[in-house]
Amino acid sequence: MACVVAPLRCTSSHSHLTLSFSLSKPPIGFGAKLSSNAAVLPSRLVRNSMSQPAAEANSDTSKSETPPDVLVQYVVLRRDLIDTWPTGSVVTQGCHASVSAIWSHKDDPHTLQYCSPENIDSMHKVTLEVKGEPQILNLSEKLTAGGIAHKLWIEQPENYPTCLATKPYPKSVVSAYFKKLKLCK
């Protein structure tokens, strides 16, 4: 069934792009041509997603506008555990570290913004991996030295580090610490 699209309205706030339009059924049958005064949808509607920031998703945005720095939480898992533990157990470790990092910094302005009602459904996380225990300990030391708040999760009762997670930060502040790490696959 063909549809006519009423005026398209774009609004932008923070890292979200909102497209508002209304659809109505025209008094024409399926396959009929739309009148020349009907609004036409772009060939591809773009929607903001976790893997595609709004600035990339909407290439029609003004070049003069600088998009705000996206808030991101980095989660780093150990590859040796990924290869030997059940997947669910490794995911659980990452969840423990992530929740702990956020809860430990629940009053931090970036954490409050990251978890705010208007942002809760569009959190940005980057999940990376290191080879093993020496690498995760080394990364934790570098983050501590750089003043980057994070949680190194120590699994109990075994008492060994399994993963770490940062509190939410603007990506530009923390990305350099993680640029040599691989995405977790």
C-alpha positions in Angstrom: 0.0 0.0 0.0 1.4 3.4 -0.9 1.7 6.2 1.7 2.0 9.9 1.6 4.5 11.4 4.0 3.6 14.7 5.6 6.3 17.3 6.3 9.6 15.9 7.6 11.0 17.6 10.7 14.5 17.1 12.0 15.6 18.1 15.5 19.0 17.4 17.1 19.9 17.3 20.7 23.1 16.0 22.2 24.0 12.9 20.2 20.4 12.0 19.1 18.7 12.8 15.8 15.0 12.7 15.8 13.0 12.5 12.6 9.3 13.3 12.9 6.8 12.7 10.2 3.3 11.4 9.8 2.0 8.8 7.4 -1.4 8.8 5.9 -3.0 6.5 3.4 -3.8 8.3 0.1 -7.0 7.6 -1.8 -5.0 5.6 -4.4 -4.5 1.9 -4.8 -1.3 -0.1 -4.4 1.3 0.7 -7.0 -0.3 4.0 -8.1 1.9 7.0 -8.5 2.1 9.7 -5.9 1.0 13.2 -6.9 3.9 15.6 -7.6 3.1 17.6 -4.5 3.6 14.7 -2.1 6.6 14.7 0.1 9.2 12.1 -0.7 11.1 10.1 1.9 14.8 9.9 1.5 15.9 6.6 -0.1 17.2 5.5 3.3 15.9 6.6 6.6 18.8 7.0 9.0 18.4 6.0 12.6 20.9 6.6 15.4 22.5 3.4 16.6 25.0 2.4 19.2 27.6 1.6 16.5 27.0 4.7 14.4 27.1 8.1 16.1 24.4 10.6 15.0 26.9 12.8 13.3 27.9 9.9 11.0 24.3 8.7 10.6 23.1 12.0 9.3 25.5 13.3 6.7 23.2 16.2 5.9 23.9 17.9 9.2 25.6 21.3 9.0 29.4 21.0 8.8 29.7 24.1 11.0 28.0 22.3 14.0 30.4 20.4 16.1 28.7 17.3 17.6 29.1 16.9 21.3 31.7 14.4 22.4 29.9 11.1 22.9 30.1 9.5 26.4 31.5 6.0 26.3 32.3 3.3 28.8 35.2 1.0 27.9 35.0 -2.7 29.0 38.1 -4.8 28.6 38.0 -8.6 28.8 40.9 -11.1 29.0 41.3 -13.2 25.8 42.7 -16.2 27.7 39.5 -16.4 29.7 37.3 -15.9 26.6 39.0 -18.9 25.1 38.7 -21.2 28.2 35.6 -20.1 30.1 32.0 -20.4 29.1 30.9 -17.3 27.2 28.2 -16.4 29.7 30.8 -16.4 32.6 33.1 -14.0 30.7 30.1 -11.7 29.9 29.1 -11.8 33.5 32.5 -10.6 34.6 32.3 -7.7 32.2 28.8 -6.9 33.5 30.2 -6.9 37.1 32.9 -4.5 36.2 30.6 -2.2 34.2 28.0 -1.9 36.9 30.6 -1.5 39.6 32.4 1.3 37.7 29.1 3.1 37.2 27.8 2.6 40.8 31.1 3.7 42.3 30.8 7.0 40.3 27.1 7.4 40.5 27.3 11.1 41.5 29.9 12.0 38.7 28.4 14.4 36.1 29.4 12.2 33.2 27.8 9.1 34.8 24.6 11.0 35.6 24.4 12.2 32.0 25.2 8.7 30.6 22.5 7.1 32.8 19.9 9.9 32.5 16.4 9.0 31.3 17.0 10.7 27.9 20.3 8.7 27.3 19.6 5.4 29.0 18.5 3.7 25.8 21.5 4.9 23.8 24.5 4.1 25.9 27.8 3.7 24.1 30.1 0.9 25.3 33.3 -0.4 23.6 34.3 -3.9 24.5 37.9 -4.7 23.9 40.3 -7.5 24.8 43.8 -8.0 26.2 45.8 -11.3 26.0 45.8 -12.1 29.7 46.4 -11.2 33.3 49.7 -9.3 32.9 48.1 -7.1 30.2 45.0 -6.2 32.2 47.1 -5.3 35.2 49.4 -3.2 33.0 46.3 -1.4 31.5 44.9 -0.8 35.0 48.2 0.8 36.1 48.3 3.1 33.0 44.7 4.2 33.6 45.4 4.9 37.3 48.5 6.8 36.4 46.5 8.9 33.9 43.7 9.6 36.4 41.1 7.5 34.5 38.6 6.1 37.0 37.9 2.4 36.4 37.1 -0.8 38.1 39.5 -3.7 37.9 37.2 -6.7 38.6 38.9 -9.3 40.9 37.0 -12.5 40.8 36.5 -14.1 44.2 37.3 -16.5 45.8 40.0 -17.1 43.2 41.3 -13.6 43.7 42.5 -12.9 40.2 41.6 -10.0 37.8 39.2 -10.9 35.0 38.3 -7.6 33.3 38.0 -3.9 33.8 35.6 -1.1 33.0 35.9 2.6 33.0 33.3 5.0 34.3 31.6 6.9 31.5 33.9 9.5 29.9 33.8 11.7 26.8 35.4 9.5 24.1 38.1 12.1 23.4 39.3 11.9 27.0 39.9 8.2 27.2 40.2 6.7 23.6 44.0 7.1 23.5 44.4 4.6 26.4 42.6 1.9 24.3 43.8 2.6 20.8 46.2 -0.4 20.7 43.6 -2.9 21.9 41.5 -5.1 19.7 37.8 -5.2 19.6 36.5 -8.2 21.5 35.1 -10.8 19.0 
